[in-house]
Amino acid sequence: MVFGGEFTLLSIYSQSVSTRDSVPKILTQQQLDDFREQGFLSPVDVLSKDEAMHYARRLQDAEREYPQELNAENRNNPHLAFSFLDELAHHPVILDAVEDLLGPDFGLWGSVLFIKEPQSRHFVSWHQDATYMGIMPHDYVTPWLALTPSNLETGCMSMIPGSHRAAIQPHLETFHDDNILTRGQEIQEVDESAAVDLILKPGQMSLHHARIIHGSQPNRSQQRRVGYAMQAFMPAGSRQVLGENYWLPIRGDFMQPNFIELKRATADMDPVAVGERQKANDNWASILYQGASRKRAY
């Protein structure tokens, strides 16, 4: 499955800046230019170290209390069922940065917890997010927030600068046991010498384009690596072409044909929140595994 299409985020970026008299909310002009050229931006400060530790502890508490709802096979869309993760998905620094990149009208498609346990063999192969998501055009942005240190030892993300300018590359579906991705999808010919490692302290985030080639290595440290990806924020006009058109409106006017609005979590695991997350996860599974030779539990 290959989605082509031109690199149109540049035009959206230009429009979003010009409509606000060229004054970004939070990002500098240099950061905006870097994102346009490289396809990613890192690091951006969001939380203090203490705040990041607070959210990391809340996550661990939730994992202990709801082990069936937060585990290695159930980490998609937790913002729909847990209010503290909904808080992070609506953090003003994150949203202001997204607005600087996408303009004032956007929604959230989903979220994923990317957790690597100490001394784990789990990795993320070289891939492009837009490959199986069914969102057109590819004008969306994923903030990736570190709640624990994300560095070379813990298995941080690495990006191939400028690779977002090309179309979706062929992906081999490996279903490798240690690959965190749904299909173990992998781009085989990547110039790894060009890779840039995104080192993040707790409370810092990176932002990356839907077509940037990226991946990460195993966690060889003695501590847990916890990343929270808001995957992804979509500008108004985005279309879901493979499944139901579920969105969580975030800012501005995000109304569109066949739009199905998701509800925000008001308390951890309340019945409405649980139902919203299950609905979104079922839709994700039908989209992300469409045409796959097999299906995993996540």
WOKAZI-V935387 format. One line per field, one symbol per residue. psi: psi as a letter, one per 30 degrees, with the letter a starting at -180 (. if undefined). burial: # if it has 9 or more other ideal C-beta (glycine too) atoms within 8 Angstrom, else .. A space follows every 50 residues. Layout:
psi: ???
burial: ???
This chain:
psi: kkkblljffeeeeeeeeefhhgjleekleeeeeeeeefglkklkkellee eeeeeeeeeeeeeeeifffjafgigkhffffjefeeeefgkeeeeeeeee eflfjllkealkjjkjlkhlgkljlklkefegfgkklhhlkjkjkkflkj aeefhlkkkjkffffllklkkkjfhkegkfleghkkkejkifffkkkjkk lkflllkllfgkklallljgaglkjjkjkjilkklkfkkjffakikljke kajgklkgkjklkkkflkhleeeeeeeeeeeeeeeeefgkglflklf.
burial: ..#....##..##.###..#...##.#...##.###.#######.##.#. ###.##.##..##..#..###..#############.####.######## ################.....###############.############# #..########.##...##.#.###...#.#######..#....###### ################.##.#..#############.#.#..#.####.# #..#.#..#..#..#..###..##.##.###.########.#...#..
